[in-house]
Amino acid sequence: MAADRRHPAVNDVYLTLVGASNTLADVQRRLDLEFRASYPDHANPAKLVGRVKRVQEEVAALKDLCRDLLAQKQELIDMMRTSLAAQRSATQRLLASSGLPLMTDDEEAAYASLKQVIDEWTDQLKPMAGGPDGENEDTNQILFSAIL
């Protein structure tokens, strides 16, 4: 819209905003010049504030990525635990029905060791969750809070 087609009140507001924008740009330019004269480039307070803001934004983004990663990790652990238990059960049934020898002591010891690691992991999470069962809380949130 051309300036002559605007309502006079709108034109006055527009000119006021343009003037304010120019004034702010001039103030920013003067502050930058003053900071450059007073501080070395890496210690410029205005640039430091900008860097801090960027770091805060990046930290927030990294937190979200960590939450996603922990959620995927927990899903994988849960899926593998379920799959391994089902495969062990199926293997035992197949061995029993085929007449082959059942699982060896080494295989049973490996399974018991895996189960012990999972149980210890679960026991460590229970105190952090605050509940007696520990399973009602979001495990990923608990882990993320413990890490950060």
N, C-alpha and C positions, 0 to 999 in steps of 0.2 A: 504494500500500500504506500503510495507516495505521501510525503509529508504534508502537502497541501490538501489532500483528501481527508485527513484525519480531523476528528472533532477537536476544537481548540483545547479543551481540557485534557484530552488524550495526548495531544501534541505537547502540552506543558509537562505532563508526567513523563513522557518519553524523553524530552530534553533534560529534565531533572535527573532521570536515571542515567542518561548518557554522560552528563556532567559528573555524577557521583562515580560512575565507572572509571572515567578518566582520572578523577582525583585519587581513587584507590590505586589505580595503576601507577600514578606518580608517587604515591606514598610507598608502594612496594618497591619501586625502582630506587627511591632515596634510601630506604632501609637496606636494600641489598648493597648499595654503594657504601653506606656507613658500616655495615657488617664486614664487607670486604676490607675496608680500611682498618677496622679495629681488630679483626680476628683473622688468623690463617684460614685458608679455604676449608680445611677439614674440621675446624672448630666453629664455623659459622652457626650461630644458634638457630637461625631460620632453616638452614639445611639440616641441622641435627633434628629439629622437630619434624621435618618432612621425612627424614630417615626413620625416626621412631614410629611415625604413623604407618609407614610402609612395612616395617618389621611387625607391628601389631597386626596388620592385615594378613601378613604372611603366616604369622603364628596361628591366627584363627583358621586360616585355610589348612595349615598342617594339622591342627587339632582335628578338623573334620576328616582329613585323610587318614589320620591315625585311628579314629573311631571306625571308619569304614574298614580299614585293614584288620583291626582287632575283631570286628564283627565277622569278617570273612574267615579269619583264623579260627574263631570259635565254631563257626559253622562247619569248617573242614574237620576240626577235631571231633565234633559231635558225629558227623557223617562217618568218619573213619572208625570211631569207636563202635558205632552201630554195625557198620559193615564187617569189621573184624570179628565181632561177637557172632554175627550171623554166619560168617564163613567158618568159624571154628565149630559152631554147632553142626553145620552141614557136613563138614569134614568128619566129625566124630560119627555122625549117623552113617555116612558112606563107608567109613572104615568098619564100623560094626556090622553093617549089612553085607559087606563084601567078604568078611572073614579075615581081613588083613589085621595086623597088629594095630592096637590103638596108639594114641600119641605117645611119643617117647618122653622120658623124663626131661630131656633138654627142651623139647617143645613145650611141655607143661610149665617148666621153669621160666621160659621166655614169656609165655602168656601171663603167668603169675606176676612176673616183673613188670610187664606192661600195665596190668591191672593195678598193681601197687603204685606205680607212677601216677596213673589217673586218679586213684583214690587220694594220694598225697596232695595232688593239685587241687582236688575238690575240697579237701580238709583245710588247705591254706586259704581258700576263698571264703569259706564259711564265716570266719571271724570278721572279715572285711564287709560281708553282706549284712551282718547284724542280726540275721534271723537264724533260727535253729537248723533249718534245712539248707539255707544258702542258695537254693535254686530259684527262689522267687525274684531275686534281684537281677538286674541286667549285668551279667558277668563282664561284658565288654566295658561297661561304664566303670565297674569296680576296678578292673585292671587299668583302665586309662587313668583313673583318679590316683591309683597307687603309683603309676609310672611318673605322672606329672606331679 
